[in-house]
Each structure stands twice: as C-alpha cells, then as structure tokens.
Amino acid sequence: MALTRDTVIEVRGLENRFGNHVIHQGLDLDLYKGEILGVVGGSGTGKTVLLRSIIGLNKPASGHIRVLGKDLDTLKARERSAIEQRFGVLFQGGALFTSLNLQENIAIPLIEHKGLSRADAEALARVKLALTGLPQEAALKYPSELSGGMVKRASLARALALDPEILFLDEPTAGLDPIGAAAFDRLLVTLRDALGFTVFLVTHDLDTLYASCDRIAVLSQKKVLVTGTLEQVATTDDKWVQAYFNGPRGRAASHAAQALIRNTPRE
Ligand SMILES: Nc1ncnc2c1ncn2[C@@H]1O[C@H](COP(=O)(O)OP(=O)(O)OP(=O)(O)O)[C@@H](O)[C@H]1O
C-alpha cells in the first residue's frame, strides 16, 4: 500500500518574472507535513523569490500556490492574516528590532496576534529563547550585544513565537562559523522532532543538507529540476548538481556525514 503524505504546500505551474527577466517557469513543488526540505540551487536561481512567493510577499505572474489547504491569492485579508500566523519566517538578516531587547522582540507578535499582556508575552518570550538554547540572561540583551550565532537563535525564537506549523528559513547558517552552524543544524532537527513543525529551508550549506534535511529540492533551469533524498538528487544528470554535490566541498560534506554516522553509538 502506498503511503500518503499530507501536503502542506503545493506549488503548481509557478511563473515569476521581473520585467523581461524570467525567474521561474512551470515550477512545481510539494512540501510534506513534518519534513525538513532543503531548497538549493545556484546563485540567482530564485530560491528567495520562491520563498517570498509562498509566504505572499511576491506576487507571481501565474501559477497556483496552496498553503495549508488554502489558495493564498483568493483569501480575504483577515483569512490571509490567519494563515500567515501559522508561518514562522527567519529571513537572511535575522530581522530583529535593534532598539528592543530579545524578550521585547519576541513578545511583539504575542501581544499583537495573541492579545497577551506585556508581562505574559515577555514571560512566554523567555520560554521561546530558552527553547533555542539561549541562556536566561540573554533575554535582556540587545541584538548588538550578541554573537552571530546568538542572533540566529534569537531570530529563530522569534520565528517560533506563535507556534508555527511551517517554518521558513532563508540561509540560516550563513555567516556562522562551522561549529555554530553545526549546532544550529542540530537545534533545528531537535525542535522539529519535539514541536512537529514543517521546514522550508533555503541553503547553500552542504553540511546543513546532510545534517538536517529529509528531502532536497534543486532549483535549476527556472524550475524545481529534481526532488528527493540526497542520494537520489546527487545522481541527477545536471551540470550544477554534479558540481555542487560531487565537487570537492560536496565530497567533504558527504565524508563528514558518513564519519558522523559511523561514530554515533546505536541506541
Ligand atoms: N524585487 C526584485 N526586482 C528585480 N529583480 C529581482 C527582485 N528580487 C529578486 N530579483 C532577481 O531575481 C533573481 C533571483 O533572486 P533570488 O534572490 O531569489 O535568488 P537566490 O537563488 O535566492 O540567490 P542567492 O543564492 O544568491 O541568494 C535574481 O536575479 C535577482 O536579481
């Protein structure tokens, strides 16, 4: 019997263009409930534009996008806002307010969308910060007082503020040192396992693909060229795919992942 998977995002025949510059044409993609999908592709292939289209920040020229069972472009403002509250988004720059400390940053969506009092929202914000592994005292710190890794964790805490069903991450490990990036990769998997959300993850980071992703989607030739496990995708006959997965960095990431599996004791 074939296993059926719940689809939380369905993209069909997506076309995006800026003037004459066609970014996507006939792009199809599914995101399944509970998975971490890694979206990769060469620079400028439209990974961020795809993410922005799915969350409604970029209006496609044509095509359909269904998110959590709803066609985004047919929704009225109120319904759309209700759906948007079921997303968490971590943009490349982190997007924390620099004039607010961390607990104030994370309290904002809780006050705005859940109607919590400031005291309750800040108490819940401290829980979210702890979930992402930040020490208690970080709650009163301002973004400028934190390391890059801590800013990423705080931004993740903000993205998790409303207990999202789908988390969108754009290059979450960019700018982190390898140890910080590996810790972030592990954190993401731990939180997904514990909280059960689904992840759409744009990345260039091969280590992240090996450490965190259940499935990979490769953007190439204006569409999703292939989706599948790392092993399936890496054998695709495409110049970029071969250079990326089977070039020196791809081989190093693969060897590192295999060594990790060999050295991890079985339960
Ligand atoms: N608002 C915009 N106006 C015009 N062109 C845009 C706009 N947004 C994106 N583009 C163009 O669309 C293309 C895809 O951009 P996008 O940022 O999605 O690429 P990407 O795959 O995420 O790249 P990278 O890996 O370098 O971050 C690029 O050529 C970019 O210049």
The ligand as a Tripos MOL2 file, in Angstrom:
@<TRIPOS>MOLECULE
LIG
   31    33     1     0     0
SMALL
NO_CHARGES

@<TRIPOS>ATOM
      1 N1         12.4600   42.7900   -6.4270 N.pl3     1 LIG1
      2 C1         13.2060   42.3850   -7.4440 C.ar      1 LIG1
      3 N2         13.3020   43.1100   -8.5750 N.ar      1 LIG1
      4 C2         14.0370   42.6910   -9.6290 C.ar      1 LIG1
      5 N3         14.7390   41.5440   -9.6400 N.ar      1 LIG1
      6 C3         14.6820   40.7770   -8.5410 C.ar      1 LIG1
      7 C4         13.9260   41.1570   -7.3910 C.ar      1 LIG1
      8 N4         14.0570   40.1800   -6.4560 N.ar      1 LIG1
      9 C5         14.8730   39.2430   -6.9890 C.ar      1 LIG1
     10 N5         15.2540   39.5950   -8.2390 N.ar      1 LIG1
     11 C6         16.0950   38.8230   -9.1390 C.3       1 LIG1
     12 O1         15.6040   37.5060   -9.1690 O.3       1 LIG1
     13 C7         16.6710   36.5710   -9.2650 C.3       1 LIG1
     14 C8         16.5340   35.5260   -8.1980 C.3       1 LIG1
     15 O2         16.8040   36.1460   -6.9260 O.3       1 LIG1
     16 P1         16.8500   35.3170   -5.5740 P.3       1 LIG1
     17 O3         17.2990   36.2700   -4.5130 O.co2     1 LIG1
     18 O4         15.5800   34.5950   -5.3680 O.co2     1 LIG1
     19 O5         17.9990   34.2590   -5.8890 O.3       1 LIG1
     20 P2         18.6120   33.1740   -4.9400 P.3       1 LIG1
     21 O6         18.5220   31.8690   -5.6380 O.co2     1 LIG1
     22 O7         17.9660   33.2460   -3.5880 O.co2     1 LIG1
     23 O8         20.1140   33.6710   -4.9000 O.3       1 LIG1
     24 P3         21.2570   33.5880   -3.7820 P.3       1 LIG1
     25 O9         21.5770   32.1300   -3.6500 O.co2     1 LIG1
     26 O10        22.3800   34.3630   -4.3920 O.co2     1 LIG1
     27 O11        20.7080   34.2000   -2.5210 O.co2     1 LIG1
     28 C9         17.9630   37.3700   -9.1990 C.3       1 LIG1
     29 O12        18.4570   37.5600  -10.4990 O.3       1 LIG1
     30 C10        17.5220   38.6860   -8.6020 C.3       1 LIG1
     31 O13        18.3320   39.7340   -9.0310 O.3       1 LIG1
@<TRIPOS>BOND
     1     1     2 1
     2     2     3 ar
     3     2     7 ar
     4     3     4 ar
     5     4     5 ar
     6     5     6 ar
     7     6     7 ar
     8     6    10 ar
     9     7     8 ar
    10     8     9 ar
    11     9    10 ar
    12    10    11 1
    13    11    12 1
    14    11    30 1
    15    12    13 1
    16    13    14 1
    17    13    28 1
    18    14    15 1
    19    15    16 1
    20    16    17 2
    21    16    18 1
    22    16    19 1
    23    19    20 1
    24    20    21 2
    25    20    22 1
    26    20    23 1
    27    23    24 1
    28    24    25 2
    29    24    26 1
    30    24    27 1
    31    28    29 1
    32    28    30 1
    33    30    31 1
@<TRIPOS>SUBSTRUCTURE
     1 LIG1         1 GROUP 0 **** ****
